[in-house]
Amino acid sequence: MWSLALRTLLADRGKLITALVGVVFSIVLMNVQGGLFLGLLRRASLMVDFNPADIWVGHKAMHNVDFARDIPRRWRDRILGTPGVADAEAYIIGHTEMTLPSGGYEDVVVVGSDRASLWGGAWNISDGNAADVRKPEGIIVDEFEAEKLEFPKVGDTREIGGQRARIVAHSRGIVGFLVTPYVFTTLSQASLYLDKPPERCSYFLVKLKPGFDAQTVCRAIRQRLPEVDAFSSKEYAWTSINYWLTRTGLGISFGAATLLGVLVGAVIVAQTLYASVLDRLGEFGTLKAMGARDRQIFSILLAQALVMALAGAVMAFEAVLFIERAFSTPHAPIVVPLSLSLTSFAVVLAICVGASLVPYWRIRKLDPAVVLRG
């Protein structure tokens, strides 16, 4: 059956190529659209995903890592007294303006971490030394935000919130969901740039003692401090992502585009399979006249669908890999995990198998006597 199915497909290479284009188009579109979607979502939780904290403690009903409200730093002692908490460090995230050399302004998100531990500080340093952020007025900015900040070099100075700042290092790829660049510094400098009282912070970053469950400790912190919310890192990452999903049309727009691509691919594949069978009704009638059963006829059609799905998937995944490597950037990351690739292949495989049923019902109704009389 496989040999016959392959010969039948190769007999009309034009229609075979058309069907393969439909399969490739569907898989590539699903992976690229899905990869862009996942990349944007990863940007929404970037500050949580790359933070060493096990638990985030912040204001009541906190919903997004980039939009924090102040809480008293004195609550740290009560958090440290919670069973299972190994350490808790104050953390600041706030919005202000940076004055540029041209005289213009750029909104920035100032991130301040503990001077000793630098928990939640910049990572993936490409130029300079991250520890130099401890120097007076030291800040770290990302090289992908260079154009917005008028191409600052290590050693250059800027003004943030009316206070002097000196670039001591560059990170690479720390680009959040907002169009606002991140500026990393210490807690004391962040308080100064944001004009925030030194006794206030945005979050507490909590590390757990070995053997303790994050959910259990979060509940204990909430009971001990009813004024705050506490989430595990995974929970708060999803909370930040969900904020943008529910406040914007991201899910609908990406989902609609992907669905449209799947539908177009399905129509191309189904139409091509159907047309191929119509051209060979006589041949299938001959097979039935020779004693071929409906099950065997369906096996041929199913084999053709599987061949197209597998061949199209191989070409599509090569294209997706090229697109991911060539066009993915921190501003528009394309993240294509294995689960997304397998899902897209399963969807297209189901389309191909489903499309093989359309001509099969036409063949089932075919009377072999018509072929014999011809």
Secondary structure, DSSP 8 states (H G I E B T S, - for coil): -HHHHHHHHHHTHHHHHHHHHHHHHHHHHHHHHHHHHHHHHHHHTHHHHT---SEEEEETT---TTS---EEGGGHHHHHTSTTEEEEEEEEEEEEEEE-TTS-EEEEEEEEE-TTT-TT---SEEEE-GGGGGSTTEEEEEGGGTTTTT---TT-EEEETTEEEEEEEEESS---SSSS-EEEEEHHHHHHHTT--TTEESEEEEEE-TT--HHHHHHHHHHH-TTEEEEEHHHHHHHHHHHHHHHSSHHHHHHHHHHHHHHHHHHHHHHHHHHHHHTTHHHHHHHHHTT--HHHHHHHHHHHHHHHHHHHHHHHHHHHHHHHHHH--SSS-----HHHHHHHHHHHHHHHHHHHHHHHHHHHT--HHHHHH-
